[in-house]
């Protein structure tokens, strides 16, 4: 046990913990006015976020000490559980509706998003499947296609909620594993083209999605309607300057910017902490990306490599989607900022994914120490 504790990747943990602390502080700052008006309690969202953080950190440390190889043996029941939960969400009276979407299951006062579970389970499934298929991965029908069938089913179940943003995040995470799986490039290109066309068709097939595209391209065409959220995000970002107005001093969170503590928390961070605040968070994500790629490079086996790459890309791509939407560079997808935004399911599953990443890193460290010990004995 002492050897395992000594193998903890403290640089990874400190990076994650700093992001959580910044996020918790900013969730409170961005939400306390709305919390007072809506619930009569300034710490309503802070308390709930803290609860999920504590639960998430407990799971992070538990998962950190579970050999990641175990998930390969449990992948079948995990996939079945995922499919059951995603199906239950779509059953009238079972799934919980919020903002015209049915994405949650309710357990008393607690709401949980099965699509968040799907993100980590599909990464584990793809990692296991394509590790086993490496010898015949160039065979499209036998090697490449079978796991993609499950991906299409899961993607469809998530889009039906509807939640295209999470579906896209899932496609990118699983696609990243395909990218390093030694599959033929022309197969990857064809699959990428099909995926891109499917997303474009889905994005333009529903009025509310088309409206998001319209407001993204020209929010000032309807500043009090479709472009309201984007315009107020611009105002928050534009008034932040270098150092911001100071923590707690945002004006846009006072009912002007919808989803100020969830999807658009970065706009509030920039308004209150300025470019310095934005830079700090971007640097932390870059550190997380570097750590993830480092763990991918030195992972003991292909299963570990695929998991490390998939988890890292999924978290960082979600951050890119969120930052792009907040700044008006990408359409609004409803994707939260990992480890920063308010959201229990996202926080819990992200920390579980990072716990698996930590275990891979710990095994790398243990193998390195064992190798050095064997060398010293040989000398």
N, C-alpha and C positions, 0 to 999 in steps of 0.2 A: 504493500500500500504506500509506503514511504517513497518507493521508486516511482510510483505513478504520480504522486503529488509533486515530486521533484521534476516530473516531465511536463507539467502544465505549461502551456505556451502563454506566458504572462503578457507578452506584447499583443497577442490576439485578444486576451481577456480585457486588458486595459483599454484597448481601442473600442471594444463593444461596450464596456461599462461607461466610458466617457460619452458615447453617443446616447446611451440610455439616460444618463443624468441630464444632459442638455435637453433631450426630448421631454423628460418629465417636467423640468423647469418651464419649458416653453409651452407645454400642454396646459399647465396651470395659468401661465400668463395670458395665453390666447383664449382661454375658456371661462375664466372666472366671472366675467360680466354676464355672459350668456347663461352660465350655471346659476347665478343668482336670480336672473329673470325667469328662467324656466323651472328651476328646482328649489329656489330659495336657499341654496347652499353653494357658497363660492368654491368649495373644494370637491364638488360632485364628480367631475371628470378626473380631477387629480387623484382622488381616492380610488376610483375604479382602475385608472391606469397603473397606479402603484400596486394594487392587488395583482394585476396581470403580470407586472414586472417581477414581483416576488415569486409568483408561481412559475414564471418563465425562467428565472435564474435558478430556482430549485431544479427544474427539469434540465436546464443547461448543464448543471454540475452532475446530475444523475447520468445523463446521456454521455457526458464526457468520459465517464468511467465504464461505459458499456462498449465492448469491442464492436466496431462498426460492421465487422464480418457477420455478426448475428442477424442483421437486417436482411441479408441475402437469404437466410434460411426461413425468415418469417414473411417474405414478400407476398406470398399467395394470400394468407389471411388479411394482410394489410391492404392489398388491392381490393379484396371483397368488401372490407369495411368501408373503404373509400367510396366504392360504387353504391353501397347501401345508403350512406349518408348523403351523397349527391342526389340520389333518387328521392329520398325522404324530403329534401328541401322543396322539391317540385310538386309534392302532394298537397292539394288544398287543405288547409286546416292544420297541417303539420309544419310546413315552412313558415317562417315569420317574415312579413313584408315590411319594408322600410323604404321610403322615397321611391315608390313604384317598382321596387326590385324585391324578389324573394330569395335572399341569399343566406338566411340564418336559420338555425335550429335553436329553440328556446329550452333551457333547463332551469326552470324557476325564473329568477331575475337575470340569469346569465344567458347571453346570446353568443352563439358560436358559428363561424363560417366554415362549412365543410370544404369549400374551395381552397382554403388555406392548407388544410390537411392534404388535399390533392397535390399541391405544389411539391411538398417534400416527399410524399409517397411515390409520385411519378418520377422524381429524380432518382430515388432508390431503385425503382423498377427498371428504368432505362439503364442505369449503371449496371445492374445485375444482368439484364437481358443481353446487352451488347458486349459485356465482358465474356459471357458464355458463347456469343456468336462471332467472336473475333476471327476464328479460323475460316469462317465462310461468310463474312460480312459483305464481301463483294457480290454475293448472290442476292439479288434484290428480293426475290420471292421467298427464299428460305431464310436469309439472314437479316435483311433490312426491314421487310414489310411487317412481320407479325406484331412487334411492339407498337408500330404506328397505328394499328387498328384500335388498340386500347386508347392511345392518345386521342384519336379522332372521337371516340365515344365520350371520353372525359371532357374534352374540349366542348363538345356539343351540349353536354349536361350543364356545364358552367355558363355557356352562352345563353341557354334557355332561362337562366335565373332572372334577368339577363345581366351578364358581367363580362363584357368583351375584354376589358382591361386585364383582368386576372387570366382570362383565356390566352391573351397574347403573351403575358408573362410566362405562362406554362409552356407555350410553344417555343419560346426563346430558350428557356432553361433546358428543355428536352432536346431542342435542336442543337444546343451547344455541346451536348454529349455526343450527338451524332457527328458533329464536326470533328471531334478528336477520336472517333471510333475506327478510323481507317477505312471508312466507306468510300466508294468511288465518287470522285468529284462531280461527275455528270449526274449521278443519282441525287447527290446533295443539292445541286443546282436546280434540278427538276422539282424536288420536294420543296425547296425554298420558294420557287416561283408559284407552286400550287398554294402553299401556305399564305404567301403575300396576296395573291388574287382572292383567296377565300376571305381574308381579313378585310380587304377593300370592299368586297361585295357585302359582307356583313355590316361594315361601318356605314354603308350608304343605303342599306335595305330598310332601316327603321328611321322614322322621322326624327326621334330624339337624338339619334346618333348623327344624322345629317345636320341637325341644328348645331351640334357640338363642333362639327367640321366648319360650318359657316361662321360661327362665333370665333373660332380659333383663327380663321383667316382675316376676319375684319370685325373685331368686337365692338368697334365704335360705330358700326352701322346700326346697332341696336343696343346702345349703352344701358338702357333701363330694362332691357328684356334679355335676349339671348347672350349678349355680351356683358351683362352686369357683373358677373363673378370675375371675368378676365380684366375688365376695366378697373375694378377695385383692387385686384391683385397688382396691376400696374401702378396704381396710386401708392399702395403700400411699399412696393419695391422702389419707386421713384423718390419717396420721401426718406428712405433709409440712410442714404449717403454712405460715408465711410464707417462711422461708428454707431449710427442709428440713434433713435430717440431715447434709448434706455429701456431696460426691462420693465414691462408693465405700462409703458407709455404709448402703445399703439393706439391709433385712432380707428383704423379700419376694422379692428375686432369688435368695435362697439355697435355691431349690427349691420355694418356696411359690407363686409366680406363673408359670404356664406362658407361654411365648412372651414372656419378659421383654425380650428384645432385638429382637423383631420387632413383632408387632401391639400389644403392651402396653408399649412402651418409654416412652410418656408417663407411665404410672403410676409408673415408676421415676424418671423425671425429676422429677416432683412430689414423690416421697418424698425425693429427695436434694437438690433445688434449691428445693422449695417453690413457693408461688404466684408468686414472682419468676421462677423458671425457666419456669413455664407462661406467664406474661405475656410474657416475652421471645420465646418461640416463636410465640405468637399474634400479637404485633406484627410479627414477621418475615413471617408469612403474610399479614398485612394489607398490609404494604409490597409483597409480591409481587403481591397482588391489585390494588393501586393501580397498580403499574407495568404489569401486564398490561392493565388497562383503559385506561391512558394510551396504550399502544402500539396497542391496538385503535382508539382514537379517531382517532389521527393516521396510521394505516397508509396507504401510498400507493394501495392498491386494495382491492377487496372480498376478493380471495383472502387478502391479508395480514390484513385485519380479521377474517375468519372464523377463520383459523388462530390469531391472537392470542387471540381470545375463547375458542375451543375449548380451547387449551392451558391458559390461565389457569383456566377453570372446572374442567377435569379435575383439575388439581393441587389446587386449593383445595377442591373437593367431596370429593376423596379424603381430604384432611386433616380435613374436617368429619365424614365417616363414621368415621374412626379415633378422633378425639377424642370423638365421641358414644358410640362403643362402649366406650371405656375408662372414660368417666364414667357409663355405664349409662343414658344418655339415648336411645341407639339400639341396636338388636340388633347382636351381634357378627357381622361379615361377613368377617373375615380380611384386611381391607384394611390395608396398612402405611401409616405416616406418611411422606409423600414427603420425600426428602432427609434424613430423620432415622433411620428404622428400618433395621435390617439387612436387606439384600436387594439382590443384584447387578443383576438384570434391571430392577427398579424404578428403581434409582439411575441406570443407564446410559440407559434410555429417557427418564426425567424430564429428565436433563441434555441429551439430544439435543433434546427438545421445547423446553427453555429456550434452547438454542443457536439454534433457528429463531426463537424470540421475540427473541433478541438481534440476529439479522440484520435482522429487520423494523425494530427500533429504530434500528439503524445506518443503514438506508436512509432512515428518517425524518430522522435527523440530517444525512445527506449532502444530501438534497433541501433542507433548510432552509438549509444553508450555501451551496449553489449558488444558491438564490433570493436570499439576502442579497448574494451576490457580483454577481449580475446587476443587482440594484437599485442597488448602489454604482457599477457601470459605467455604468448609465443616467444616474445623477446626475452 
